[in-house]
């Protein structure tokens, strides 16, 4: 049988970007409703946007397939649009089932256009500071992947880190210069073993980025985890179109076991290979890791936002807009202040922040899941003040967007336009409001807010009533499919 030609145009790579994270390790900046892949933690673009741009070269890559949490779908679409990327598909997971099922769905989509299509599996929340080295590693890995290897990218270790799995780099592959057999995968080691790995050499971190053929991955998954492939095939067959999204069949996908691609396939296949690469990689898995990736002053402090420090050393201090943080006489701390939470921990306890999130959840507080600023498909709202029987919000509506036609049964609203022009539906009346103009929406009256202009619309909303929760919304029409 003739071997596939790695240089063939039919072997454009299909990126499969995984965006299902819940965002607990960088709390309170990252939260369930707005996890770290959507945050600009390094530069002015989010981690998701940086990931999209790394695979935007149409001479090498197909438009990406993004597999994401259904609750994040509008943020994925908006952030893709903002950097000029049109995904081949945004696939909505009805439930979290780890990476092996998510990759299976991406492989099924890729295989529909060509069964031996190479797919590049990319987490959406990783930082790569040397994109040139990333692209060179993809080029080295492609011939091996086309010929049947499952290539993982072995990250050059910079420290004896116990938070990563390791790869023992084996013999070189004659058919693919720069690519090696994986001798074995090693679970996250203790500190002594991690130090020994660095001293011995020949080990790399397993960064969770893979290049492999769609058909072969599905074949191995069928052999090793038939329940996953059966559930994913049924979920894919029963998928429906929801606006610009593909919604998997929830009942079928829910039957899939929850396993990572490492446990399900990579650690069991005979096809595992690796390309060692030093590309300035970090999974930004903790505040301490982000500290290491941020520019520091002479005292080893990473300072972000409106921050004033005195006699402070080795600390990460971050203030989100509207907040000032000042520190005095402290060392090796993480201090993060958002509009509604201040979190302080020692750097050596940064991995345990998720314990705080569990406490917040257990207390029934919303801060585990949402920020004061909440993003919607039409823009965002930000809570400015909450008191007895009243709440004040700042609302931004993007150009061409509209809120649903809705009513509230327990609250009335006052709107004041501070920038832009609003088209308002209030009962049977439709009218426009300009800057410094206002209107009143009585309790129980159908209403809608629209921005028909070319600039963002900003207004202040004052709510008053017996109950001010977001679930007091009855929708009648909605362009985003929420009615």
Order of alpha helices (4+ residues) and beta strands (2+ residues): beta-alpha-beta-alpha-beta-alpha-beta-beta-alpha-beta-beta-beta-alpha-beta-alpha-alpha-beta-beta-alpha-beta-beta-alpha-beta-beta-beta-beta-beta-beta-alpha-beta-beta-beta-beta-beta-beta-beta-beta-beta-beta-beta
